[in-house]
Amino acid sequence: MLGIPGSNSLGQVRLDEPLLAQVVDAVQRGLGYAPFDEQLRAASALHSGYAVEMDTGEGKTLAGAMAAAMLALEGRHVHVLSANDYLARRDAEWMSAMFDRLGQRVSWIQQSTSPEERRSAYRADVVYVSFSELGYDFLRDQHVEEMTDRVGPRFDVGIVDEADAVMIDEGMTPLVLAGSDEAAVESLVDATALIAPLQQDVHFEVDADRATVSLTDAGIDLIENRAGGVNLFDAEHIGLLTRVNLALHARELVQRDVDYLVADDGIRLINPARGRVAQLQRWPDGLQAAVEAKEALAVTPPGIILDQITVQDLLRRYQLLAGMSGTILAVADELQEFYNLPSGRIGRHRPNRRLDLPRRVYATGPDKHAAITDEIARRHAAGQPVLIGTQSVSESEALAAQLPAALGVRVLNARNDAEEAMIIARAGEYGAVTISTQMSGRGTDIRLGGADEHDRERVVACGGLAVIGTTPYPSTRLDLQLRGRAGRQGDPGTTLSFAAFDDELVQTNATEGMRRRMARGRVEEKARERLVRQAQTIAESVRLDRHRSTWQYTRALSRQRAKVLRVRDEALAEPNRTRRLVTLFCLDEQWQGHLARLAEIRDGIHLRRLAGQNPVDEFHRIALREFASFFTSVDTAVRERLQRVGDGSDPLAELGLRRPSATWTYMLRDDPLGDAAGRAAAEIHRRIRGVWDRA
Ligand SMILES: Nc1ncnc2c1ncn2[C@@H]1O[C@H](COP(=O)(O)OP(=O)(O)OP(=O)(O)O)[C@@H](O)[C@H]1O
């Protein structure tokens, strides 16, 4: 039994001595060192299906690999879900020395891995793959026309690295598989030109949460005049109204270098939870095109959603789920609620020598920035390496521009995982100043005195790494993750964090009462910290509320998908090719239509609240009703089409049907269009702030 003081529930976990002994032997022979006791406990807890909290640098990579090896010895098939492609490959290669000794095959998958290589990789005993690659493989597998085209990930055991980021921060962002529909190409360039003279607070208003933008009467008049005296609300101009709204949303609410980068003549989305470029992803339809038009780039055709799946839905397919991260306990309740995953903490191998200084809260941004630059310069002058965590790429770049060139500042700009890993690995060098967003370069060890620790003594004498958080993150857990980069494995280190009343987090989440106190000025130090903490707590409740509601909405869909997939699998096994292709086409077509209808219904559903109905119940009722005739409609379409088709080699072409010419994938933002769902979210926000004000 594991007797871990202060741990959550890990006391229940058994150490399977004979199994561990085999793996420990393979570690020693393969890697040349012995696992620490803490790693044995962590591996055992993962093997038993726990989410395990272990501080940064305590050796989670090895603990996860040992758990995978134990499970593979028992005949299980394991996926280790890495935070990104770079880490998937690095960890698989690093740990292969251990797996080899056990006669186990380990593989990894990256975005560039071909379908044949994926098929082979998924047959290994242990597969290292990022969550999104796995999700897209699953989605693409549901759309093949031949059984042999599947790459076939098997959902037996999933061990999730950075579990809180994947399961909680991204837990409500569905992965989407989309196809382009050339027929629907519609330029947003005109709408972008039409809105050029529009001014905020005269022609349009942006709400306090910056979730929605809406035209005023004056704005509508101006657009109607510029469009040649049309009525925007006539049925024939409703498309123009939509495009105008999209163009305005793209201009006012979607920010370059915060939400996206422009690179290689295209838009690269920044994943909001990670502050990183999201590969091969785009915003839903119109918004992508609107942002492209705003940046005067070539506008790509909008797409249709072929399928989508949430993180929860996908992870719940595993027979056994486990996870690890430096920050788990703060989300223990959510992991239990959404994933049935119990959590616990494993203590440090060596005592913590890190010094966490209290947060410094300033009345204004400029005061805060002056204090931050002073602090960086002072510590740099003393030779102490400094790592600064910002909110966004643009903040990183702005801060770097303010600092004297002599500091030799290195900026991680969310463009490339491998490059970032190289930069961050050097963040512990004597006098280094490194600026990064919160998630950038995570998973890479910061050793004092450089990657090879050649200068360790000198850096230890300066107090080790100093980590500075420039702005509070939307949860204390994210602040903790940043701090965790200092003081690894008993190293000395210091963390400092800053905030200002005009920080976006504080402004967005402040209640009326808080605003009044801040406006009065002269708030004493303790009270300032309380205000920031309160804003963070409110942001956390809002996120939890949204997570819960997203989960409730997607449940109906996930049950329906399971039914459709069963039928699709049967159709895929059909030997008669014409019947198979037509049936698959009709099933997929019906499913896409169903998804689109439900999305529309969901967008409007919050209005039911006004009619005194519970929107989630109402949504489920409608979803069931819409689905009732699903298979009958498919049957009818199949029968009708089979009657019309001959026995040529390409039945779909004969019927004038075409599968999407290209597919791509993206993660759906929570409320990307500031649409009805966004307004509903804003409502939740207001409600929660109200509760706080009354409390
Ligand atoms: N048992 C061990 N003996 C010696 N060194 C070890 C042991 N286990 C891990 N290490 C070393 O500790 C370092 C940190 O390991 P690792 O990167 O797995 O930490 P981590 O917990 O994943 O950190 P992060 O939270 O940054 O991802 C690595 O350089 C690794 O080689």
Ligand as a Chemical Component Dictionary entry (heavy atoms), coordinates in Angstrom:
data_LIG
# 
_chem_comp.id                   LIG 
_chem_comp.type                 NON-POLYMER 
_chem_comp.pdbx_formal_charge   0 
_chem_comp.three_letter_code    LIG 
# 
loop_
_chem_comp_atom.comp_id 
_chem_comp_atom.atom_id 
_chem_comp_atom.alt_atom_id 
_chem_comp_atom.type_symbol 
_chem_comp_atom.charge 
_chem_comp_atom.model_Cartn_x 
_chem_comp_atom.model_Cartn_y 
_chem_comp_atom.model_Cartn_z 
_chem_comp_atom.pdbx_ordinal 
LIG N1  N1  N 0 15.167 8.321  -11.411 1  
LIG C1  C1  C 0 15.860 9.298  -11.962 2  
LIG N2  N2  N 0 17.169 9.438  -11.738 3  
LIG C2  C2  C 0 17.857 10.446 -12.276 4  
LIG N3  N3  N 0 17.337 11.387 -13.088 5  
LIG C3  C3  C 0 16.040 11.310 -13.357 6  
LIG C4  C4  C 0 15.224 10.289 -12.817 7  
LIG N4  N4  N 0 13.974 10.460 -13.271 8  
LIG C5  C5  C 0 13.998 11.566 -14.041 9  
LIG N5  N5  N 0 15.223 12.077 -14.115 10 
LIG C6  C6  C 0 15.629 13.298 -14.824 11 
LIG O1  O1  O 0 14.838 14.360 -14.334 12 
LIG C7  C7  C 0 14.574 15.304 -15.353 13 
LIG C8  C8  C 0 13.122 15.716 -15.354 14 
LIG O2  O2  O 0 12.322 14.674 -15.819 15 
LIG P1  P1  P 0 10.989 14.964 -16.632 16 
LIG O3  O3  O 0 11.277 15.857 -17.761 17 
LIG O4  O4  O 0 10.351 13.681 -16.874 18 
LIG O5  O5  O 0 10.188 15.784 -15.530 19 
LIG P2  P2  P 0 8.662  16.146 -15.574 20 
LIG O6  O6  O 0 8.101  15.780 -14.272 21 
LIG O7  O7  O 0 8.040  15.553 -16.769 22 
LIG O8  O8  O 0 8.713  17.714 -15.716 23 
LIG P3  P3  P 0 7.679  18.675 -16.521 24 
LIG O9  O9  O 0 6.607  19.005 -15.551 25 
LIG O10 O10 O 0 8.555  19.846 -16.867 26 
LIG O11 O11 O 0 7.188  17.952 -17.715 27 
LIG C9  C9  C 0 15.047 14.669 -16.635 28 
LIG O12 O12 O 0 16.231 15.295 -17.020 29 
LIG C10 C10 C 0 15.293 13.229 -16.294 30 
LIG O13 O13 O 0 16.362 12.694 -17.026 31 
# 
loop_
_chem_comp_bond.comp_id 
_chem_comp_bond.atom_id_1 
_chem_comp_bond.atom_id_2 
_chem_comp_bond.value_order 
_chem_comp_bond.pdbx_ordinal 
LIG N1  C1  SING 1  
LIG C1  N2  SING 2  
LIG C1  C4  DOUB 3  
LIG N2  C2  DOUB 4  
LIG C2  N3  SING 5  
LIG N3  C3  DOUB 6  
LIG C3  C4  SING 7  
LIG C3  N5  SING 8  
LIG C4  N4  SING 9  
LIG N4  C5  DOUB 10 
LIG C5  N5  SING 11 
LIG N5  C6  SING 12 
LIG C6  O1  SING 13 
LIG C6  C10 SING 14 
LIG O1  C7  SING 15 
LIG C7  C8  SING 16 
LIG C7  C9  SING 17 
LIG C8  O2  SING 18 
LIG O2  P1  SING 19 
LIG P1  O3  DOUB 20 
LIG P1  O4  SING 21 
LIG P1  O5  SING 22 
LIG O5  P2  SING 23 
LIG P2  O6  DOUB 24 
LIG P2  O7  SING 25 
LIG P2  O8  SING 26 
LIG O8  P3  SING 27 
LIG P3  O9  DOUB 28 
LIG P3  O10 SING 29 
LIG P3  O11 SING 30 
LIG C9  O12 SING 31 
LIG C9  C10 SING 32 
LIG C10 O13 SING 33 
# 
